[in-house]
Amino acid sequence: MAQQQSQKGVARQRVRIPIVGAYSNRDATVGKDQRFVNMFPETRKVEQLENTKITSNKRPGVSLLTDLSPAEGRSIMFFNGKWYATVGNTTYQVDENGTNPVVKITWTTTTLSVGATLGNSRVIGDYLFICDGIEAYVVKTDYTATKITAADFPTPHIPVTTFIDGYIVVAKGSDVYTCVVDDPFSWLATDYLTAEMFPDPIKSLARQNNQLVVFGSSSTEFFYDAANASGSPLSRNDGAVIQIGIAAPYCIYQNERFCIFVGQSESGGRAVWVIEGFQPKKISDEYIERIIDTEADMSDCHGYGLRTMGHMFFVLNLTTVNRTFVYDLDEKMWHEWSSSTVAYTNNMFGYGHAADNQSGKIKLLSFTNGNIVTLDPTVYQDEGNPISCEIITNKYDMDTYVRKFMPNAMVVGDSYSTSNVVQLSWSNDDYLTWATDRTIDLTDGYPATQQLGSFRRRAFRIRHADNKPLRLEALEVTYDTGIS
């Protein structure tokens, strides 16, 4: 903290206020306490100073790849050079560049998630398995989509599926069913086992390494391929059971190292967990959990993972709460994404499903209008609409309740060659009212504003909606301390 003399001879203080941090909401309502919308944290080491700086960065925007039917987006998967997107009651096949959409499957259902997983068979080769809870289809490398008509195919089933060691796996009630090995068209009534260590029905499935993860409403069990000669080829890993179940069946992200899900238990409440090995680790804190606990319908929430801009994110869409929370697994911090076209109002990030074609830019499927989009770090809008970025800080009193006077405040961040403005405001009454926004152009060599008045405790707000990148470090403010 630097000091200089004010005109009255009283020591003037200069301090940098961080604009990156953890959520600190006192309850689940919006409008009070620290918050970060469409801005994510990033730590960078400054070698010359032998320390680190944490910046707040604008999230990537999205550009339209193709526009399908204006209905609920239910799933997307990339297979054999094509996108397979289920929108409403239709699964479309789309060329990799977004052209030539073709209807491949027509379903009897129109809403809720559709399960899709990649499989491989020594008989039919690579394939895509798709199910909607009632029916299932197999798409082969010749692009034919064939309905499964086996009499013993489990229906109705949970519209979540996975693949392990030549078997497609689906669940019905408390039972886990597998197809005949290497044959997703053939199912036998005897090829199942029951997840019965705890009396809760199966809600979802996942895979972690060589283990099948079976989520119940209040417990999680693990199964492995035991190559049993009769019945199910799977056996339970008795020592790996977890007494935490899943709250949101479609909010799962699994990759080669871990599995993330929204969990619940008999103790009550919800939290976000990551399973590495067989050990669950909670990655949500009390502030995020307060908001998750207010969600009225977890069965219609969606979550997925993606890597972009060198960060691994877990995206959690809360449908009733109408907010999207994003966990940065590298920085171990939460922030929000929003697609609102009305500046700075609450609204979820509008894309509920993700798929990757190894191009370096992941594709997303809209909740509502059937759009497939590309998440692109070089794009600074969402399908041509502004990305409304907002940073709200905690309240600062400079360690004294005595009145302070603030002659200036400067936004510390990257500078730009063409106009790129932020709006700075502040609240002195616990976020109830805000001062009129001050416009600060980051092309200015000294991007500051003057005469910010007096305060006892003050929170700051920074907003940005330009079609430009944004990276900020801090607010640098000067203030004089009064005597009462």
C-alpha positions as CSV (number, residue, x, y, z in Angstrom):
1,M,0.0,0.0,0.0
2,A,1.4,3.3,-1.1
3,Q,1.1,6.6,0.7
4,Q,1.2,10.2,-0.4
5,Q,0.2,13.5,1.3
6,S,-3.1,15.0,0.5
7,Q,-3.6,18.8,0.3
8,K,-4.6,18.8,4.0
9,G,-1.4,17.1,5.0
10,V,-3.2,13.9,6.0
11,A,-1.7,10.6,4.7
12,R,-3.5,9.6,1.5
13,Q,-3.7,5.9,0.9
14,R,-3.5,4.0,-2.4
15,V,-4.6,0.4,-2.5
16,R,-5.4,-2.2,-5.1
17,I,-8.7,-4.0,-4.7
18,P,-8.9,-7.5,-6.2
19,I,-11.6,-8.3,-8.7
20,V,-11.1,-12.0,-8.5
21,G,-12.4,-14.1,-5.6
22,A,-14.8,-16.7,-4.3
23,Y,-18.6,-16.2,-4.1
24,S,-19.7,-14.9,-0.7
25,N,-23.5,-14.7,-1.1
26,R,-25.4,-14.5,2.2
27,D,-28.3,-16.4,0.7
28,A,-29.6,-17.6,-2.7
29,T,-31.1,-14.2,-3.7
30,V,-29.4,-12.2,-6.4
31,G,-28.2,-8.6,-6.0
32,K,-26.0,-8.7,-2.9
33,D,-22.3,-9.8,-2.4
34,Q,-19.5,-10.7,-4.6
35,R,-20.3,-12.1,-8.1
36,F,-18.6,-12.8,-11.4
37,V,-20.6,-13.1,-14.6
38,N,-19.0,-14.1,-17.9
39,M,-15.6,-13.5,-16.4
40,F,-13.3,-16.3,-15.3
41,P,-10.1,-16.2,-13.2
42,E,-6.6,-17.0,-14.4
43,T,-3.4,-17.2,-12.4
44,R,-0.2,-16.1,-14.1
45,K,3.3,-16.1,-12.7
46,V,5.4,-12.9,-13.1
47,E,8.9,-14.3,-13.2
48,Q,10.7,-11.0,-12.7
49,L,8.8,-10.2,-9.5
50,E,8.7,-13.8,-8.3
51,N,5.0,-13.7,-7.6
52,T,1.7,-14.4,-9.2
53,K,-1.1,-12.2,-10.5
54,I,-4.7,-13.3,-10.8
55,T,-6.6,-11.8,-13.7
56,S,-10.3,-11.8,-14.6
57,N,-10.9,-12.8,-18.3
58,K,-13.9,-12.6,-20.5
59,R,-15.2,-16.0,-21.4
60,P,-15.2,-17.2,-25.1
61,G,-18.2,-16.3,-27.3
62,V,-20.1,-18.6,-29.6
63,S,-20.7,-18.5,-33.4
64,L,-23.4,-20.3,-35.2
65,L,-22.5,-23.6,-37.0
66,T,-26.1,-24.5,-38.1
67,D,-29.7,-23.8,-37.2
68,L,-31.9,-26.9,-36.8
69,S,-35.6,-27.1,-35.8
70,P,-36.7,-24.6,-33.1
71,A,-37.3,-27.2,-30.4
72,E,-35.7,-28.4,-27.2
73,G,-32.0,-29.5,-27.7
74,R,-31.7,-32.9,-26.1
75,S,-28.2,-34.3,-27.1
76,I,-25.2,-33.9,-29.4
77,M,-22.5,-36.3,-30.4
78,F,-19.7,-36.4,-33.0
79,F,-19.3,-39.7,-34.8
80,N,-17.6,-40.7,-38.0
81,G,-17.2,-37.2,-39.4
82,K,-20.8,-36.1,-38.6
83,W,-22.7,-34.4,-35.9
84,Y,-25.7,-36.1,-34.4
85,A,-28.0,-33.7,-32.7
86,T,-31.4,-34.5,-31.2
87,V,-33.8,-31.6,-31.2
88,G,-37.4,-32.2,-30.2
89,N,-38.5,-35.5,-31.6
90,T,-35.8,-35.6,-34.3
91,T,-32.2,-36.7,-34.5
92,Y,-30.3,-34.9,-37.3
93,Q,-27.1,-35.9,-39.0
94,V,-25.1,-32.8,-39.9
95,D,-21.8,-32.5,-41.8
96,E,-18.8,-31.5,-39.8
97,N,-18.9,-28.0,-41.2
98,G,-22.6,-27.6,-40.3
99,T,-24.1,-28.2,-43.7
100,N,-26.6,-30.8,-45.1
101,P,-28.8,-31.6,-42.1
102,V,-30.5,-34.9,-42.6
103,V,-33.3,-36.5,-40.5
104,K,-31.9,-39.8,-39.2
105,I,-34.3,-40.8,-36.4
106,T,-37.8,-39.7,-35.4
107,W,-38.7,-40.4,-31.7
108,T,-42.0,-40.7,-29.9
109,T,-40.7,-38.5,-27.1
110,T,-40.0,-34.8,-27.6
111,T,-38.4,-33.6,-24.3
112,L,-35.7,-34.4,-21.7
113,S,-32.2,-35.7,-22.4
114,V,-31.3,-38.3,-25.0
115,G,-28.5,-40.7,-24.1
116,A,-25.7,-41.2,-26.7
117,T,-22.5,-43.1,-26.4
118,L,-19.8,-44.4,-28.8
119,G,-19.3,-48.1,-29.0
120,N,-17.0,-50.5,-30.8
121,S,-17.7,-54.1,-32.0
122,R,-15.5,-56.7,-33.7
123,V,-18.6,-57.6,-35.6
124,I,-20.0,-54.2,-36.8
125,G,-17.0,-51.9,-36.1
126,D,-17.5,-48.5,-34.6
127,Y,-21.0,-47.3,-33.9
128,L,-23.1,-44.7,-32.1
129,F,-25.8,-45.9,-29.7
130,I,-28.7,-43.5,-29.0
131,C,-31.6,-44.0,-26.6
132,D,-34.5,-41.8,-25.3
133,G,-35.8,-43.8,-22.4
134,I,-38.2,-45.8,-24.6
135,E,-36.4,-46.7,-27.8
136,A,-32.8,-47.1,-29.0
137,Y,-31.0,-46.9,-32.3
138,V,-27.6,-47.9,-33.6
139,V,-25.8,-45.7,-36.2
140,K,-23.1,-47.5,-38.0
141,T,-20.2,-46.1,-40.1
142,D,-22.3,-46.4,-43.3
143,Y,-24.5,-43.8,-41.7
144,T,-27.5,-46.1,-41.4
145,A,-29.7,-45.8,-38.3
146,T,-31.3,-49.0,-37.2
147,K,-33.8,-49.4,-34.4
148,I,-33.2,-52.1,-31.8
149,T,-36.1,-54.5,-31.8
150,A,-34.9,-57.2,-29.5
151,A,-37.8,-58.4,-27.3
152,D,-35.7,-58.2,-24.1
153,F,-34.3,-54.7,-24.7
154,P,-35.1,-52.9,-21.4
155,T,-37.9,-50.3,-21.8
156,P,-38.7,-47.9,-20.3
157,H,-35.1,-47.2,-19.2
158,I,-33.0,-44.3,-18.0
159,P,-32.0,-42.2,-21.0
160,V,-28.3,-42.3,-20.0
161,T,-26.0,-45.0,-21.4
162,T,-22.4,-45.9,-21.5
163,F,-20.0,-48.5,-23.0
164,I,-17.5,-50.9,-21.4
165,D,-15.5,-53.8,-22.9
166,G,-17.8,-54.4,-25.8
167,Y,-21.1,-53.9,-23.9
168,I,-23.6,-51.2,-24.1
169,V,-25.1,-50.6,-20.6
170,V,-28.5,-49.2,-19.8
171,A,-30.5,-49.2,-16.5
172,K,-34.1,-49.8,-15.6
173,G,-35.4,-49.5,-12.0
174,S,-32.6,-51.0,-9.9
175,D,-31.2,-53.2,-12.6
176,V,-28.2,-52.7,-14.9
177,Y,-28.5,-54.4,-18.3
178,T,-25.8,-55.2,-20.8
179,C,-26.2,-56.2,-24.5
180,V,-24.7,-59.3,-25.9
181,V,-21.0,-58.7,-26.2
182,D,-20.1,-57.0,-29.5
183,D,-23.7,-56.9,-30.5
184,P,-25.8,-53.8,-29.5
185,F,-28.8,-55.2,-31.3
186,S,-29.0,-58.3,-29.1
187,W,-30.3,-58.2,-25.5
188,L,-31.1,-61.2,-23.2
189,A,-33.5,-61.1,-20.2
190,T,-30.9,-62.8,-18.1
191,D,-28.0,-60.4,-18.7
192,Y,-28.5,-58.0,-15.9
193,L,-27.6,-57.4,-12.3
194,T,-29.1,-55.4,-9.5
195,A,-27.6,-52.5,-7.7
196,E,-29.0,-53.5,-4.3
197,M,-26.4,-52.5,-1.7
198,F,-28.7,-49.7,-0.8
199,P,-32.5,-49.5,-1.4
200,D,-32.5,-46.6,-3.9
201,P,-33.3,-46.8,-7.6
202,I,-30.7,-46.1,-10.3
203,K,-30.8,-42.6,-11.5
204,S,-27.8,-42.4,-13.9
205,L,-24.8,-44.1,-15.2
206,A,-21.2,-43.1,-16.0
207,R,-17.8,-44.7,-16.6
208,Q,-14.5,-44.0,-14.9
209,N,-11.5,-45.8,-16.3
210,N,-12.4,-49.5,-16.3
211,Q,-15.3,-49.2,-13.8
212,L,-19.0,-48.7,-14.4
213,V,-20.4,-46.0,-12.1
214,V,-24.0,-46.6,-11.0
215,F,-25.7,-43.6,-9.4
216,G,-28.7,-44.1,-7.1
217,S,-30.6,-41.4,-5.4
218,S,-28.6,-41.7,-2.2
219,S,-25.7,-44.1,-3.0
220,T,-23.1,-44.8,-5.7
221,E,-21.8,-48.2,-6.6
222,F,-19.0,-49.4,-8.9
223,F,-19.0,-52.5,-11.2
224,Y,-16.3,-54.0,-13.3
225,D,-16.2,-56.5,-16.1
226,A,-15.6,-59.9,-14.4
227,A,-16.3,-61.9,-17.6
228,N,-18.9,-63.9,-15.8
229,A,-20.0,-67.0,-17.8
230,S,-23.7,-66.5,-17.2
231,G,-26.0,-63.6,-16.4
232,S,-24.4,-60.2,-16.3
233,P,-20.6,-60.0,-17.1
234,L,-20.3,-57.3,-14.4
235,S,-19.6,-57.7,-10.7
236,R,-19.8,-55.2,-7.9
237,N,-16.7,-53.6,-6.4
238,D,-17.9,-54.1,-2.9
239,G,-15.2,-52.0,-1.3
240,A,-15.8,-48.9,-3.4
241,V,-19.4,-47.9,-2.5
242,I,-20.1,-44.3,-1.7
243,Q,-23.0,-43.2,0.4
244,I,-23.7,-40.2,-1.8
245,G,-26.2,-40.4,-4.6
246,I,-27.0,-38.2,-7.6
247,A,-29.3,-35.2,-7.5
248,A,-29.2,-34.3,-11.2
249,P,-29.1,-37.4,-13.5
250,Y,-28.0,-35.2,-16.5
251,C,-25.4,-33.2,-14.7
252,I,-22.4,-35.5,-15.1
253,Y,-19.0,-35.0,-16.6
254,Q,-16.7,-37.9,-17.0
255,N,-13.3,-38.1,-18.6
256,E,-10.2,-40.3,-18.4
257,R,-9.3,-39.1,-14.9
258,F,-12.4,-38.2,-12.9
259,C,-16.2,-38.0,-12.8
260,I,-18.0,-34.8,-11.6
261,F,-21.7,-34.9,-10.5
262,V,-24.2,-33.1,-8.3
263,G,-24.7,-35.3,-5.3
264,Q,-27.1,-35.7,-2.4
265,S,-27.3,-38.0,0.6
266,E,-29.6,-38.9,3.5
267,S,-28.0,-36.1,5.4
268,G,-29.8,-33.6,3.2
269,G,-28.6,-30.8,0.9
270,R,-26.8,-30.9,-2.4
271,A,-23.1,-30.4,-3.4
272,V,-20.9,-30.9,-6.4
273,W,-18.5,-33.8,-6.1
274,V,-15.6,-35.1,-8.1
275,I,-14.6,-38.8,-7.9
276,E,-11.0,-39.6,-8.5
277,G,-10.3,-43.3,-8.0
278,F,-13.1,-44.2,-5.7
279,Q,-12.8,-41.2,-3.4
280,P,-15.3,-38.4,-3.6
281,K,-14.1,-34.9,-3.1
282,K,-16.4,-31.9,-2.7
283,I,-15.6,-29.0,-5.0
284,S,-18.6,-26.8,-4.2
285,D,-18.6,-24.5,-1.1
286,E,-21.4,-23.4,1.1
287,Y,-22.1,-20.3,-1.0
288,I,-22.7,-22.3,-4.2
289,E,-24.6,-25.0,-2.4
290,R,-27.1,-22.4,-1.0
291,I,-28.0,-21.6,-4.5
292,I,-28.1,-25.3,-5.8
293,D,-30.4,-26.2,-2.9
294,T,-33.0,-23.7,-4.2
295,E,-33.3,-25.4,-7.5
296,A,-36.9,-26.8,-7.7
297,D,-36.3,-29.5,-10.4
298,M,-32.9,-31.0,-10.6
299,S,-34.2,-33.7,-13.0
300,D,-34.2,-31.1,-15.8
301,C,-30.8,-29.6,-15.1
302,H,-27.9,-30.2,-17.4
303,G,-24.1,-30.3,-16.8
304,Y,-21.1,-31.0,-19.0
305,G,-17.4,-30.4,-19.1
306,L,-15.2,-28.6,-21.7
307,R,-11.7,-27.4,-22.2
308,T,-11.1,-24.0,-23.7
309,M,-8.5,-21.2,-23.4
310,G,-6.3,-23.7,-21.4
311,H,-8.9,-24.2,-18.7
312,M,-11.0,-27.2,-17.8
313,F,-14.6,-26.1,-16.9
314,F,-17.6,-27.9,-15.5
315,V,-20.8,-26.1,-16.6
316,L,-23.8,-26.5,-14.4
317,N,-27.2,-25.2,-15.7
318,L,-29.9,-24.7,-13.0
319,T,-33.1,-24.5,-14.9
320,T,-35.5,-23.1,-12.3
321,V,-33.0,-20.8,-10.7
322,N,-32.1,-19.7,-14.2
323,R,-28.4,-19.4,-13.6
324,T,-25.3,-21.2,-14.9
325,F,-22.4,-21.8,-12.6
326,V,-19.0,-22.8,-13.9
327,Y,-16.3,-24.5,-11.9
328,D,-12.7,-24.0,-13.1
329,L,-10.9,-27.2,-12.3
330,D,-7.5,-25.6,-12.8
331,E,-8.1,-22.5,-10.7
332,K,-10.5,-24.2,-8.3
333,M,-13.0,-21.3,-8.4
334,W,-16.6,-20.8,-9.4
335,H,-18.0,-18.1,-11.7
336,E,-21.1,-17.7,-13.8
337,W,-22.0,-17.7,-17.5
338,S,-25.0,-16.0,-19.0
339,S,-26.5,-15.6,-22.4
340,S,-28.9,-12.8,-21.5
341,T,-29.5,-10.3,-24.4
342,V,-30.9,-7.9,-21.8
343,A,-27.9,-6.3,-20.2
344,Y,-26.9,-7.8,-16.8
345,T,-30.1,-9.7,-16.0
346,N,-30.1,-13.2,-14.7
347,N,-30.3,-15.8,-17.4
348,M,-28.7,-19.2,-17.9
349,F,-26.0,-19.8,-20.5
350,G,-28.2,-21.0,-23.4
351,Y,-26.4,-24.2,-24.3
352,G,-27.1,-27.4,-22.5
353,H,-25.0,-30.1,-24.3
354,A,-21.5,-30.3,-25.6
355,A,-19.5,-32.5,-28.1
356,D,-16.0,-32.4,-29.4
357,N,-14.5,-33.3,-32.8
358,Q,-10.9,-32.8,-31.8
359,S,-10.7,-29.5,-33.7
360,G,-9.7,-27.5,-30.6
361,K,-13.1,-25.7,-30.5
362,I,-15.9,-27.6,-28.8
363,K,-19.5,-27.5,-30.2
364,L,-22.6,-26.7,-28.0
365,L,-26.3,-27.4,-28.6
366,S,-28.9,-24.8,-27.6
367,F,-31.6,-25.6,-25.0
368,T,-34.4,-24.0,-27.0
369,N,-33.8,-23.3,-30.7
370,G,-31.8,-26.2,-32.1
371,N,-28.7,-24.2,-32.8
372,I,-25.3,-25.9,-32.9
373,V,-22.6,-23.3,-32.1
374,T,-18.8,-23.2,-31.8
375,L,-17.3,-22.0,-28.6
376,D,-14.5,-19.8,-29.8
377,P,-12.0,-17.8,-27.8
378,T,-11.5,-15.4,-30.7
379,V,-15.3,-14.5,-30.7
380,Y,-16.5,-11.9,-28.2
381,Q,-20.3,-12.2,-28.7
382,D,-22.9,-14.9,-28.6
383,E,-24.3,-15.5,-32.1
384,G,-24.0,-11.7,-32.7
385,N,-25.4,-10.7,-29.3
386,P,-23.4,-8.8,-26.6
387,I,-21.8,-10.8,-23.8
388,S,-22.7,-8.9,-20.7
389,C,-19.8,-9.2,-18.3
390,E,-20.2,-8.1,-14.7
391,I,-17.9,-8.1,-11.7
392,I,-19.3,-7.2,-8.3
393,T,-16.8,-7.0,-5.4
394,N,-17.2,-7.5,-1.7
395,K,-17.7,-4.5,0.5
396,Y,-14.5,-2.7,1.5
397,D,-14.1,-0.4,4.5
398,M,-10.3,-0.2,4.5
399,D,-10.3,-1.7,8.0
400,T,-12.1,1.1,9.7
401,Y,-15.7,2.3,9.9
402,V,-14.5,5.9,9.8
403,R,-15.7,7.9,6.8
404,K,-13.4,7.8,3.8
405,F,-13.1,10.1,0.8
406,M,-12.1,8.7,-2.6
407,P,-10.6,11.2,-5.1
408,N,-10.0,8.7,-7.9
409,A,-10.2,5.0,-9.0
410,M,-8.3,3.4,-11.9
411,V,-9.1,0.1,-13.7
412,V,-5.9,-2.0,-14.0
413,G,-5.9,-4.3,-16.9
414,D,-4.8,-4.7,-20.5
415,S,-4.8,-1.7,-22.8
416,Y,-6.2,-1.7,-26.3
417,S,-5.5,0.2,-29.5
418,T,-9.2,0.8,-30.3
419,S,-12.0,1.9,-28.0
420,N,-12.9,-0.7,-25.4
421,V,-14.9,0.6,-22.5
422,V,-16.0,-0.6,-19.1
423,Q,-18.6,1.0,-16.8
424,L,-17.6,1.5,-13.2
425,S,-20.1,2.1,-10.4
426,W,-20.2,1.6,-6.6
427,S,-22.7,1.1,-3.8
428,N,-22.3,2.5,-0.3
429,D,-25.5,1.0,1.1
430,D,-25.0,-2.8,1.0
431,Y,-25.8,-3.2,-2.7
432,L,-29.2,-1.5,-2.5
433,T,-28.4,1.4,-4.8
434,W,-25.6,2.1,-7.3
435,A,-24.0,5.3,-8.4
436,T,-24.4,6.4,-12.0
437,D,-22.0,4.4,-14.2
438,R,-18.7,6.1,-15.1
439,T,-17.4,5.2,-18.6
440,I,-13.7,4.3,-18.7
441,D,-12.0,3.6,-22.0
442,L,-9.1,1.1,-21.7
443,T,-7.3,2.8,-24.6
444,D,-6.5,5.6,-22.1
445,G,-3.0,5.6,-20.7
446,Y,-4.5,6.4,-17.3
447,P,-7.9,4.6,-17.3
448,A,-9.4,6.3,-14.3
449,T,-12.3,8.3,-13.0
450,Q,-12.3,11.2,-10.5
451,Q,-14.3,12.4,-7.5
452,L,-16.0,9.2,-6.2
453,G,-17.3,10.8,-3.1
454,S,-17.3,9.6,0.5
455,F,-18.2,6.2,2.0
456,R,-17.8,4.0,5.1
457,R,-18.2,0.7,3.3
458,R,-18.1,0.4,-0.5
459,A,-18.6,-2.3,-3.1
460,F,-17.6,-1.8,-6.7
461,R,-19.2,-3.0,-10.0
462,I,-17.5,-3.3,-13.4
463,R,-19.5,-3.9,-16.5
464,H,-18.5,-4.6,-20.1
465,A,-20.4,-5.4,-23.3
466,D,-18.2,-4.4,-26.1
467,N,-17.4,-6.8,-29.0
468,K,-13.8,-6.9,-27.7
469,P,-11.6,-9.1,-25.4
470,L,-11.2,-8.1,-21.8
471,R,-8.6,-8.9,-19.1
472,L,-8.5,-7.1,-15.8
473,E,-6.3,-7.3,-12.8
474,A,-7.6,-4.9,-10.1
475,L,-9.1,-1.6,-9.1
476,E,-6.5,0.9,-7.9
477,V,-8.1,3.5,-5.6
478,T,-6.9,6.3,-3.5
479,Y,-8.7,7.5,-0.4
480,D,-8.4,9.9,2.5
481,T,-9.5,8.9,6.0
482,G,-11.7,11.3,7.9
483,I,-12.0,11.6,11.7
484,S,-15.5,10.2,12.4
